[in-house]
Amino acid sequence: MDISQPLHDAERALNERVANIPRIREAMGLAIRDALLQHSRAGNPIAVWRDQQVVWIQPEDIPAELARVSAAEATQAPGAARD
């Protein structure tokens, strides 16, 4: 793409949407939360990466896992890497 030419409306809208990182993170977080709760309701375990290994979380423990992750994210500095 030639940067000297103006962007088309569709490209500008896409660039603006991609530039809104906080909104993207929020949408992804809500989608992940919904998927985890669906697994819990269906009785399916989930796999998570913790302490350099895969750990299986049983369906009845998923709500507690969501609370643990939410608490950790609330105290994590913006832009910090996750394990």
MMTF fields as JSON, N, C-alpha, C and O atoms, coordinates in Angstrom:
{
  "mmtfVersion": "1.0.0",
  "mmtfProducer": "UNKNOWN",
  "numBonds": 331,
  "numAtoms": 332,
  "numGroups": 83,
  "numChains": 1,
  "numModels": 1,
  "chainsPerModel": [1],
  "groupsPerChain": [83],
  "chainIdList": ["A"],
  "bondAtomList": [4, 2, 8, 6, 12, 10, 16, 14, 20, 18, 24, 22, 28, 26, 32, 30, 36, 34, 40, 38, 44, 42, 48, 46, 52, 50, 56, 54, 60, 58, 64, 62, 68, 66, 72, 70, 76, 74, 80, 78, 84, 82, 88, 86, 92, 90, 96, 94, 100, 98, 104, 102, 108, 106, 112, 110, 116, 114, 120, 118, 124, 122, 128, 126, 132, 130, 136, 134, 140, 138, 144, 142, 148, 146, 152, 150, 156, 154, 160, 158, 164, 162, 168, 166, 172, 170, 176, 174, 180, 178, 184, 182, 188, 186, 192, 190, 196, 194, 200, 198, 204, 202, 208, 206, 212, 210, 216, 214, 220, 218, 224, 222, 228, 226, 232, 230, 236, 234, 240, 238, 244, 242, 248, 246, 252, 250, 256, 254, 260, 258, 264, 262, 268, 266, 272, 270, 276, 274, 280, 278, 284, 282, 288, 286, 292, 290, 296, 294, 300, 298, 304, 302, 308, 306, 312, 310, 316, 314, 320, 318, 324, 322, 328, 326],
  "bondOrderList": [1, 1, 1, 1, 1, 1, 1, 1, 1, 1, 1, 1, 1, 1, 1, 1, 1, 1, 1, 1, 1, 1, 1, 1, 1, 1, 1, 1, 1, 1, 1, 1, 1, 1, 1, 1, 1, 1, 1, 1, 1, 1, 1, 1, 1, 1, 1, 1, 1, 1, 1, 1, 1, 1, 1, 1, 1, 1, 1, 1, 1, 1, 1, 1, 1, 1, 1, 1, 1, 1, 1, 1, 1, 1, 1, 1, 1, 1, 1, 1, 1, 1],
  "groupList": [{"groupName": "MET", "atomNameList": ["N", "CA", "C", "O"], "elementList": ["N", "C", "C", "O"], "formalChargeList": [0, 0, 0, 0], "bondAtomList": [1, 0, 2, 1, 3, 2], "bondOrderList": [1, 1, 2], "singleLetterCode": "M", "chemCompType": "L-PEPTIDE LINKING"}, {"groupName": "ASP", "atomNameList": ["N", "CA", "C", "O"], "elementList": ["N", "C", "C", "O"], "formalChargeList": [0, 0, 0, 0], "bondAtomList": [1, 0, 2, 1, 3, 2], "bondOrderList": [1, 1, 2], "singleLetterCode": "D", "chemCompType": "L-PEPTIDE LINKING"}, {"groupName": "ILE", "atomNameList": ["N", "CA", "C", "O"], "elementList": ["N", "C", "C", "O"], "formalChargeList": [0, 0, 0, 0], "bondAtomList": [1, 0, 2, 1, 3, 2], "bondOrderList": [1, 1, 2], "singleLetterCode": "I", "chemCompType": "L-PEPTIDE LINKING"}, {"groupName": "SER", "atomNameList": ["N", "CA", "C", "O"], "elementList": ["N", "C", "C", "O"], "formalChargeList": [0, 0, 0, 0], "bondAtomList": [1, 0, 2, 1, 3, 2], "bondOrderList": [1, 1, 2], "singleLetterCode": "S", "chemCompType": "L-PEPTIDE LINKING"}, {"groupName": "GLN", "atomNameList": ["N", "CA", "C", "O"], "elementList": ["N", "C", "C", "O"], "formalChargeList": [0, 0, 0, 0], "bondAtomList": [1, 0, 2, 1, 3, 2], "bondOrderList": [1, 1, 2], "singleLetterCode": "Q", "chemCompType": "L-PEPTIDE LINKING"}, {"groupName": "PRO", "atomNameList": ["N", "CA", "C", "O"], "elementList": ["N", "C", "C", "O"], "formalChargeList": [0, 0, 0, 0], "bondAtomList": [1, 0, 2, 1, 3, 2], "bondOrderList": [1, 1, 2], "singleLetterCode": "P", "chemCompType": "L-PEPTIDE LINKING"}, {"groupName": "LEU", "atomNameList": ["N", "CA", "C", "O"], "elementList": ["N", "C", "C", "O"], "formalChargeList": [0, 0, 0, 0], "bondAtomList": [1, 0, 2, 1, 3, 2], "bondOrderList": [1, 1, 2], "singleLetterCode": "L", "chemCompType": "L-PEPTIDE LINKING"}, {"groupName": "HIS", "atomNameList": ["N", "CA", "C", "O"], "elementList": ["N", "C", "C", "O"], "formalChargeList": [0, 0, 0, 0], "bondAtomList": [1, 0, 2, 1, 3, 2], "bondOrderList": [1, 1, 2], "singleLetterCode": "H", "chemCompType": "L-PEPTIDE LINKING"}, {"groupName": "ALA", "atomNameList": ["N", "CA", "C", "O"], "elementList": ["N", "C", "C", "O"], "formalChargeList": [0, 0, 0, 0], "bondAtomList": [1, 0, 2, 1, 3, 2], "bondOrderList": [1, 1, 2], "singleLetterCode": "A", "chemCompType": "L-PEPTIDE LINKING"}, {"groupName": "GLU", "atomNameList": ["N", "CA", "C", "O"], "elementList": ["N", "C", "C", "O"], "formalChargeList": [0, 0, 0, 0], "bondAtomList": [1, 0, 2, 1, 3, 2], "bondOrderList": [1, 1, 2], "singleLetterCode": "E", "chemCompType": "L-PEPTIDE LINKING"}, {"groupName": "ARG", "atomNameList": ["N", "CA", "C", "O"], "elementList": ["N", "C", "C", "O"], "formalChargeList": [0, 0, 0, 0], "bondAtomList": [1, 0, 2, 1, 3, 2], "bondOrderList": [1, 1, 2], "singleLetterCode": "R", "chemCompType": "L-PEPTIDE LINKING"}, {"groupName": "ASN", "atomNameList": ["N", "CA", "C", "O"], "elementList": ["N", "C", "C", "O"], "formalChargeList": [0, 0, 0, 0], "bondAtomList": [1, 0, 2, 1, 3, 2], "bondOrderList": [1, 1, 2], "singleLetterCode": "N", "chemCompType": "L-PEPTIDE LINKING"}, {"groupName": "VAL", "atomNameList": ["N", "CA", "C", "O"], "elementList": ["N", "C", "C", "O"], "formalChargeList": [0, 0, 0, 0], "bondAtomList": [1, 0, 2, 1, 3, 2], "bondOrderList": [1, 1, 2], "singleLetterCode": "V", "chemCompType": "L-PEPTIDE LINKING"}, {"groupName": "GLY", "atomNameList": ["N", "CA", "C", "O"], "elementList": ["N", "C", "C", "O"], "formalChargeList": [0, 0, 0, 0], "bondAtomList": [1, 0, 2, 1, 3, 2], "bondOrderList": [1, 1, 2], "singleLetterCode": "G", "chemCompType": "PEPTIDE LINKING"}, {"groupName": "TRP", "atomNameList": ["N", "CA", "C", "O"], "elementList": ["N", "C", "C", "O"], "formalChargeList": [0, 0, 0, 0], "bondAtomList": [1, 0, 2, 1, 3, 2], "bondOrderList": [1, 1, 2], "singleLetterCode": "W", "chemCompType": "L-PEPTIDE LINKING"}, {"groupName": "THR", "atomNameList": ["N", "CA", "C", "O"], "elementList": ["N", "C", "C", "O"], "formalChargeList": [0, 0, 0, 0], "bondAtomList": [1, 0, 2, 1, 3, 2], "bondOrderList": [1, 1, 2], "singleLetterCode": "T", "chemCompType": "L-PEPTIDE LINKING"}],
  "groupTypeList": [0, 1, 2, 3, 4, 5, 6, 7, 1, 8, 9, 10, 8, 6, 11, 9, 10, 12, 8, 11, 2, 5, 10, 2, 10, 9, 8, 0, 13, 6, 8, 2, 10, 1, 8, 6, 6, 4, 7, 3, 10, 8, 13, 11, 5, 2, 8, 12, 14, 10, 1, 4, 4, 12, 12, 14, 2, 4, 5, 9, 1, 2, 5, 8, 9, 6, 8, 10, 12, 3, 8, 8, 9, 8, 15, 4, 8, 5, 13, 8, 8, 10, 1],
  "groupIdList": [1, 2, 3, 4, 5, 6, 7, 8, 9, 10, 11, 12, 13, 14, 15, 16, 17, 18, 19, 20, 21, 22, 23, 24, 25, 26, 27, 28, 29, 30, 31, 32, 33, 34, 35, 36, 37, 38, 39, 40, 41, 42, 43, 44, 45, 46, 47, 48, 49, 50, 51, 52, 53, 54, 55, 56, 57, 58, 59, 60, 61, 62, 63, 64, 65, 66, 67, 68, 69, 70, 71, 72, 73, 74, 75, 76, 77, 78, 79, 80, 81, 82, 83],
  "secStructList": [7, 7, 6, 6, 1, 7, 7, 7, 2, 2, 2, 2, 2, 2, 2, 2, 2, 2, 2, 7, 2, 2, 2, 2, 2, 2, 2, 2, 2, 2, 2, 2, 2, 2, 2, 2, 2, 2, 2, 2, 2, 2, 6, 7, 7, 3, 3, 3, 3, 3, 6, 6, 3, 3, 3, 3, 3, 7, 4, 4, 4, 2, 2, 2, 2, 2, 2, 2, 2, 2, 2, 2, 2, 2, 2, 1, 7, 6, 6, 7, 7, 7, 7],
  "xCoordList": [0.842, 0.0, 0.889, 1.863, 0.562, 1.306, 0.831, -0.328, 1.732, 1.324, 1.091, 0.551, 1.489, 1.274, -0.159, -0.592, -0.908, -2.295, -3.215, -2.925, -4.334, -5.265, -5.913, -6.06, -6.289, -6.947, -8.397, -9.045, -8.889, -10.301, -11.091, -10.527, -12.373, -13.197, -13.158, -13.052, -13.243, -13.241, -11.909, -11.893, -10.806, -9.49, -9.331, -8.775, -9.812, -9.711, -10.507, -10.026, -11.697, -12.515, -11.81, -11.822, -11.206, -10.483, -9.305, -9.096, -8.541, -7.397, -7.849, -7.184, -8.973, -9.478, -9.925, -9.697, -10.564, -11.013, -9.827, -9.848, -8.803, -7.633, -6.845, -6.171, -6.92, -6.168, -6.782, -6.136, -8.012, -8.678, -8.373, -9.242, -7.143, -6.669, -7.486, -7.836, -7.81, -8.599, -9.952, -10.391, -10.599, -11.896, -11.725, -12.555, -10.668, -10.386, -10.123, -10.649, -9.312, -9.006, -10.272, -10.46, -11.132, -12.378, -13.261, -13.813, -13.395, -14.218, -13.653, -14.406, -12.34, -11.715, -11.929, -12.216, -11.793, -12.004, -13.415, -13.616, -14.401, -15.788, -16.04, -16.77, -15.443, -15.611, -14.982, -15.555, -13.817, -13.144, -13.973, -14.165, -14.463, -15.285, -16.523, -16.874, -17.181, -18.375, -18.036, -18.772, -16.936, -16.535, -16.237, -16.601, -15.58, -15.271, -16.538, -16.657, -17.478, -18.729, -19.529, -20.197, -19.467, -20.132, -19.512, -20.231, -18.195, -17.528, -17.992, -18.269, -18.075, -18.492, -19.908, -20.159, -20.836, -22.226, -22.36, -23.209, -21.523, -21.583, -20.865, -20.971, -20.136, -19.412, -18.089, -17.588, -17.515, -16.242, -15.091, -15.199, -13.985, -12.815, -12.129, -12.384, -11.262, -10.462, -8.99, -8.643, -8.14, -6.692, -6.159, -6.509, -5.302, -4.663, -3.158, -2.693, -2.415, -0.955, -0.596, -0.858, 0.002, 0.354, 1.688, 1.89, 2.584, 3.889, 4.615, 5.163, 4.605, 5.34, 4.824, 5.576, 3.534, 2.963, 1.457, 0.829, 0.901, -0.536, -1.199, -0.771, -2.255, -3.017, -4.484, -5.014, -5.135, -6.554, -7.379, -7.127, -8.372, -9.303, -10.638, -11.194, -11.141, -12.403, -13.566, -13.461, -14.674, -15.796, -16.285, -16.605, -16.343, -16.834, -15.858, -16.24, -14.612, -13.605, -13.429, -12.666, -14.116, -13.946, -14.369, -13.636, -15.506, -15.839, -14.75, -14.465, -14.149, -13.06, -11.84, -11.148, -11.581, -10.464, -10.709, -9.784, -11.947, -12.279, -12.034, -11.498, -12.416, -12.198, -10.709, -10.269, -9.927, -8.479, -7.831, -6.996, -8.217, -7.638, -8.057, -7.242, -9.324, -9.805, -9.06, -8.691, -8.836, -8.104, -6.662, -6.119, -6.046, -4.662, -4.568, -3.631, -5.534, -5.517, -5.741, -5.181, -6.554, -6.837, -5.6, -5.473, -4.681, -3.467, -2.275, -1.216, -2.437, -1.327, -1.192, -2.189, 0.04, 0.299, -0.125, 0.048, -0.681, -1.051, 0.155, 1.242, -0.058, 0.998, 1.965, 2.88, 1.775, 2.686, 2.429, 1.301, 3.473, 3.36, 2.679, 2.829, 1.919, 1.243, 2.0, 2.659, 1.893, 2.496, 1.446, 1.749],
  "yCoordList": [-1.168, 0.0, 1.234, 1.304, 2.188, 3.442, 4.39, 4.805, 4.732, 5.56, 7.011, 7.77, 7.419, 8.804, 9.037, 10.185, 7.966, 8.109, 7.968, 7.199, 8.717, 8.61, 7.228, 6.558, 6.825, 5.544, 5.616, 6.656, 4.515, 4.429, 4.343, 4.0, 4.646, 4.625, 3.269, 3.211, 2.181, 0.851, 0.576, 0.007, 0.964, 0.765, 1.63, 1.182, 2.855, 3.758, 3.174, 3.17, 2.69, 2.115, 0.907, 0.743, 0.071, -1.092, -0.636, -1.168, 0.333, 0.84, 1.425, 1.235, 2.133, 2.708, 1.611, 1.701, 0.577, -0.519, -1.258, -1.602, -1.507, -2.235, -1.391, -1.939, -0.09, 0.796, 0.879, 1.377, 0.402, 0.497, -0.758, -1.606, -0.857, -2.041, -2.321, -3.479, -1.33, -1.645, -2.283, -3.205, -1.807, -2.379, -3.811, -4.676, -4.058, -5.401, -6.346, -7.459, -5.913, -6.755, -7.07, -8.198, -6.078, -6.294, -7.313, -8.215, -7.172, -8.106, -9.52, -10.485, -9.642, -10.965, -11.569, -12.76, -10.762, -11.245, -11.753, -12.794, -11.018, -11.453, -12.74, -13.613, -12.861, -14.081, -15.284, -16.374, -15.087, -16.175, -16.585, -17.775, -15.603, -15.893, -16.694, -17.672, -16.286, -16.987, -18.428, -19.353, -18.615, -19.967, -20.85, -22.025, -20.292, -21.069, -21.461, -22.591, -20.537, -20.853, -21.896, -22.737, -21.848, -22.869, -24.239, -25.232, -24.298, -25.563, -26.064, -27.252, -25.17, -25.546, -26.117, -27.173, -25.416, -25.874, -27.204, -28.024, -27.42, -28.66, -29.818, -30.965, -29.514, -30.564, -30.933, -32.041, -30.003, -30.261, -29.573, -28.397, -30.286, -29.636, -28.712, -28.783, -27.85, -26.97, -27.187, -27.618, -26.89, -26.957, -25.536, -24.683, -25.285, -23.978, -24.189, -25.283, -23.14, -23.171, -22.502, -21.313, -23.255, -22.717, -23.307, -24.52, -22.454, -22.888, -23.767, -24.816, -23.32, -23.986, -25.38, -26.22, -25.633, -26.928, -26.796, -25.835, -27.784, -27.835, -28.414, -29.437, -27.734, -28.182, -28.269, -27.34, -29.383, -29.558, -29.028, -29.357, -28.198, -27.654, -28.362, -28.338, -28.984, -29.703, -28.711, -27.591, -29.118, -28.193, -27.492, -26.303, -28.229, -27.625, -26.587, -25.784, -26.597, -25.65, -24.446, -23.534, -24.43, -23.336, -21.989, -21.018, -21.862, -20.543, -20.022, -18.825, -20.893, -20.474, -20.039, -19.091, -20.724, -20.363, -18.984, -18.178, -18.708, -17.386, -16.302, -15.243, -16.55, -15.575, -15.366, -14.237, -16.449, -16.355, -15.521, -14.659, -15.78, -15.055, -13.59, -12.707, -13.322, -11.937, -11.157, -10.003, -11.775, -11.11, -10.835, -9.773, -11.789, -11.607, -10.493, -9.695, -10.43, -9.384, -8.01, -7.024, -7.931, -6.646, -6.056, -4.836, -6.918, -6.427, -6.347, -5.853, -6.829, -6.842, -5.472, -4.836, -5.033, -3.753, -3.831, -4.872, -2.742, -2.738, -3.059, -2.509, -3.954, -4.311, -5.36, -5.762, -5.811, -6.823, -8.166, -8.48, -8.944, -10.27, -11.232, -11.138, -12.168, -13.192, -14.496, -14.762, -15.316, -16.654, -17.68, -18.871],
  "zCoordList": [0.0, 0.0, 0.0, 0.75, -0.823, -0.923, 0.179, 0.188, 1.11, 2.241, 1.869, 2.673, 0.656, 0.248, -0.207, -0.303, -0.492, -0.913, 0.296, 1.212, 0.302, 1.433, 1.486, 0.464, 2.67, 2.846, 2.38, 2.495, 1.861, 1.525, 2.825, 3.863, 2.788, 3.995, 4.694, 5.919, 3.932, 4.541, 5.235, 6.326, 4.629, 5.235, 6.481, 7.484, 6.42, 7.568, 8.733, 9.866, 8.475, 9.537, 10.155, 11.375, 9.334, 9.843, 10.701, 11.791, 10.229, 10.997, 12.334, 13.352, 12.333, 13.579, 14.543, 15.749, 13.999, 14.87, 15.467, 16.649, 14.679, 15.158, 16.156, 17.028, 16.04, 16.922, 18.325, 19.247, 18.499, 19.797, 20.626, 20.83, 21.091, 21.818, 23.08, 23.307, 23.913, 25.114, 24.776, 25.465, 23.743, 23.355, 22.833, 23.113, 22.087, 21.584, 22.747, 22.773, 23.711, 24.881, 25.677, 26.133, 25.84, 26.569, 25.849, 26.481, 24.532, 23.755, 23.823, 23.954, 23.736, 23.822, 25.206, 25.326, 26.242, 27.603, 27.816, 28.441, 27.295, 27.415, 26.641, 27.109, 25.467, 24.664, 25.359, 25.363, 25.94, 26.664, 27.876, 28.126, 28.629, 29.805, 29.398, 30.058, 28.318, 27.843, 27.455, 27.798, 26.747, 26.331, 27.541, 27.557, 28.546, 29.75, 30.498, 30.973, 30.601, 31.276, 30.494, 31.094, 29.165, 28.347, 28.616, 28.729, 28.719, 29.044, 30.411, 30.579, 31.371, 32.713, 32.705, 33.285, 32.045, 31.986, 31.254, 31.603, 30.24, 29.457, 30.142, 29.709, 31.21, 31.921, 31.278, 31.471, 30.508, 29.824, 30.542, 30.889, 30.771, 31.384, 30.373, 29.171, 30.885, 30.033, 30.357, 31.457, 29.404, 29.629, 29.714, 28.898, 30.713, 30.865, 30.972, 31.291, 30.704, 30.825, 32.138, 32.321, 33.056, 34.363, 34.797, 34.731, 35.236, 35.727, 34.712, 35.052, 33.471, 32.387, 32.058, 31.564, 32.331, 31.962, 31.752, 32.196, 31.064, 30.838, 32.081, 32.615, 32.53, 33.697, 33.275, 32.665, 33.6, 33.304, 34.469, 35.628, 34.141, 35.13, 34.916, 33.818, 35.963, 35.878, 35.793, 36.293, 35.164, 34.944, 36.215, 36.186, 37.324, 38.567, 39.134, 39.985, 38.672, 39.139, 38.211, 38.528, 37.085, 36.115, 36.706, 36.517, 37.411, 37.986, 38.932, 38.938, 39.717, 40.604, 39.79, 40.163, 38.689, 37.805, 37.202, 37.101, 36.803, 36.259, 37.301, 36.975, 38.54, 39.61, 39.846, 40.061, 39.807, 40.023, 38.924, 39.201, 37.678, 36.539, 36.576, 36.311, 36.902, 36.976, 38.041, 37.823, 39.188, 40.264, 39.852, 40.154, 39.166, 38.722, 37.686, 37.72, 36.76, 35.737, 36.342, 35.862, 37.394, 38.029, 38.681, 38.781, 39.131, 39.792, 38.853, 39.238, 37.621, 36.66, 35.992, 35.651, 35.815, 35.152, 33.695, 33.062, 33.143, 31.729, 30.843, 31.025, 29.888, 28.947, 29.465, 28.748, 30.707, 31.257, 30.595, 30.217, 30.462, 29.836, 30.792, 32.011, 30.206, 30.998, 30.877, 29.872, 31.932, 31.9, 31.585, 31.512]
}
